Amino acid sequence: MSSGDSDGSVRGGQESPSGADGRPLAGQVVVVTGGARAIGREIAVRIAAAGAAVAILDLENSEETIEAVRSRGAEAMALRADVSDPETVGQAMSTVAGLMGRIDGLVNNAGLYVSLERRPFWEIPAEEWDRVMAVNTRSVFICSAAVVPHMRQRSGGRIVNISSDVVTFGMPNLLHYVASKGAVSTMTRSMARELGPFGIGVNSVGPGLVTTEITEQTIPEVYRKEIAAEQCIAELIRPADVAATVAFLLSPAARMISGQTVLVNGGASMGGV
């Protein structure tokens, strides 16, 4: 994160009862990692529409996301941050809390997938393995640890981690990705047990193959349709499907749901994670 580098100005946090104006996240402040584009942007826009002020942590320029969030009438700010670096993340969380007044929710969305080369695990360079683990897994640990003190100050909060449905069946030639997301799902359960006494709920969302601008450019349409055909609901999964689930898990309606991985994959896989 560039020191003090913010892509938007915000007012201090304002107290208001959650849902007081008919929006379930009204008065809340939610941090979204990897919110510059694709699923992260959709999540940011969805929770803004639900009433939350949104802070984006991303190495990429988040201006389009910020504009989209503000068009929903929500406050927004963005900080350039390496979400796997504890010092950077700690500074970012303090900045968000200082400018927005509080932190109620965290969405650990940052991750690597489409840019990864498919190959047998014995051909994966150790450096690439480390990079995937840093972004997909270490960042969940770093960002969650940094946000907990702010949530404990308010005696509650919600954390939603983005996992993947591949952890239920495995996927060949992407061992580092599968391992990183499997770790996220198991971390979610342990975090839920540790944070429950402080009124903090922790869940993860496991999407199937989501159709985004990026996957449309990198994954052949015929393959995406083959995947969809194997689902109980044989339709393409959209970012909005994931975002709606995340928004629900952040809301008071999900207050008694914790330690779960919710699969958003049209019923392609079933059973516990």
N, C-alpha and C positions, 0 to 999 in steps of 0.2 A: 504494500500500500504506500502510495506517495504520502509523505507526512502532511496531514491536513488537507489531502486532495479529495474534495467532495464535488460531485457533479450536480449538486442541487442544494438549495437552501431550504431549511425547514424551520418551523416554529417549535417552541418547547412543547413537550407532551401535555395534552389536556385530559383531565380526568372526565370520564363519562361512563355511565353504566354500560356494560357490554350489551349490544343489541338494543340500546335505548331508542334508536331511530329506525328500528326494523332491520338493521344489518347486523348479523351475528358477531362480526369482529369489530364493531364500532368502538373507538377509543383505544384499540390495541396497537402496538408497534411490533411488526414482524420483520425479522432479518431473513433474507433469502440469498444463499450463496449460489454462484453460477447463474445469476438472473439476467444476464445480458441478452440471451437469445433462447430460442427453442422452448423446451419445457419450462425452464426457469422463468422466462418472460411470461409465459401463460400463467404460471403460478402467481407471480407478482401481480398481474392484472386481475386475476380472479379474487385474490384476497383483498385487493384494493376495492373492488366492487362490493365486497362484503363489509367494507368500512375500515379496514386496517390502514395505518400508515406503514409504508414499506421502505426498508433500507436494503440496498443491493450491495453484496460483496462479490467482486469479480475482477479478474485481471483485464478483461476486455472492456471496451467503451460501452456503457450502459445507458446512453442518452435516449435511445429509442424506447427502452423499457420505462425510463423515468417519465418521458412524455406520455406514454400510454397509461401509466399509473395516474398521473396528474389529470388526464382527461376523464378519469372516473371520479374526480373530485377528491382524491386522496393526497396526503402529503407524501413526499418521496425524497430520498437522497441516495447517492451511490458513492462507494469508496472503492478505489482500486486496491485489491488485496490478494496476496498469495495465501489462500485459505489453509495451506499446510504449515504455515510459519506461525508459531505461537505468539511471538512478540507482535507481529503485524496484526494478527487477529485480535489479540488483547487490546491493542490500541484502537482498532476499529470498533469493537464492541463498546468501549468506553466513550468513543466519539458519538456513536449512535445514541447511547443512553443519555449523554450530556446534551445533545441537540434535540432529541425527540422526547426526552424525559423519562423513558422507561424502555424495557424490552419484555414483551409478553410471549413472543413466539420465535422459533428458529426453524427454518427449512434448510436442511443440509442437502442441497441439490447438485452442487458442483461435482463433475465427474468426467472421466474419459471413456469413450466407447467407439464411436464411428471412425475415429482417426486411427484406431488400432489395426495392425495387420494380423489377419487370421493365419495362424501357423501352429504346428505341433508344439506342445509346451517345452519340449527339450530344445527347441530352436529359439525360444524367447530370450533375448538378452537380459541379463540380470539388471542392467540399468533401466530397461523398459519396465520390468516387473516393479522395481522400486518407484518409478514415476507413477505407475497406475495405483500402487498402494498409497502413495503420498496424497494423490488427488482424491481418490475414491474412498479411502478408509481413514488415513491419518487425519484428513480434514474434518471428518465427522467427530473424531475424538477432540481435536484442537478447538473447533468452533463450539462444540457442546460444553467443553470444560470452561471456555471463556465466558459463555453466556449464563452459566449456572449461578454465579454470585448475584447477577442482576435479577434473575428470576427469584432467587431466595429472598431478596430484599422485599419482593412483593408477595411472598408466600405462595407462589404458583407460577405456572407457565406451561407451554406446550412445545415439544420438539418433534419434528417430523423428518425422518431420514429417507432419502430416496435409495431404495435397493433395486432389485430386479427379479422378475419371475424365473430367471435362469437358475437361481439358487435351488429351485425345487426339482429340476431335472438334469442340471449340468448342461454344458455346451462345449463341443469339441473345438479346439484351436483358439480358444480365448481363455485359457486357464487363469491368467492374471486378473481378467475382468470378473470371471465367475467367483474366484476366491475373494476378491475385494468386496463384492456385493454380498457374498455369504457372510463375511465378517460384519458387514453393516447390519444384517438381520440379527445376528447373535449379539452384537453390541447393543442393539435396541432393547433386547430383553433384559440384559444386565443393567443397562442405564435406567430402565423403567423401575427395576427393583430398588436401585440406589436412590433414585430421585422421587419416588412415590411419597415417602414420608415428608417431603417438602412441598407436596401439592403439585409436583411437576409430572405431567404425563409424557410418555415417549412412545412413538409408534414409527413404523416405516411403511412405505408404499412400494410395491414391487410391480412396476409396469412390464407389459410385454413389449413387443416391437412397436414403438410409437412412430407414426408418420409425421415427420417434421420436414422443413425445407432441407435440412442436412441429410436426413435419411433418404429423402427423395433423390438427392443428388448422388448419394454414395451406395445405395442398396437398390438393385434392380426391382422394378415394379412387379415382375412376375414372381420374384421371391417373396416380396411383401404380401402379395395376394395369396400365395401358397400358405404362408404362416397364418393369415386371417382365416383361411378355409378350414384350418385345423381347430379353430376356436369354437366353443359352444355358440357364441354370438359371433357369427362369421362376418365381422365388419372390421375395417381398419381402426386401430386405436389412435385417437387424436390427443394432442397435448391437453385439450380442455377436459378430457376424461380423467387424466392424472390430476390436473389442477383442482377439479371439483372434489376429488377425494382428499387431497391435501387440505383444502379449505375446510372441509367437514371435520377432519381430525384436529384442526386448530381451534375449532369452535366449542362453545360450552356444551353443545349437543353431544360431544364425544368425551365428556369429562370422565366417564367411567370406563373408557377404552384405553388401555395402556399395555405396552409390551407386545403388540401385535404387528405382523406384516400383512398388510392388505394388498392382495393381488389385483391389479387392474389389467387383466389380459383376456377378457371375454370368455373366461372359463377354460383357457387352454391347459391349465394345470390346476389341480385341486389338492386339498390336504394341508397339513400344518407346515409351517416354515420354521 
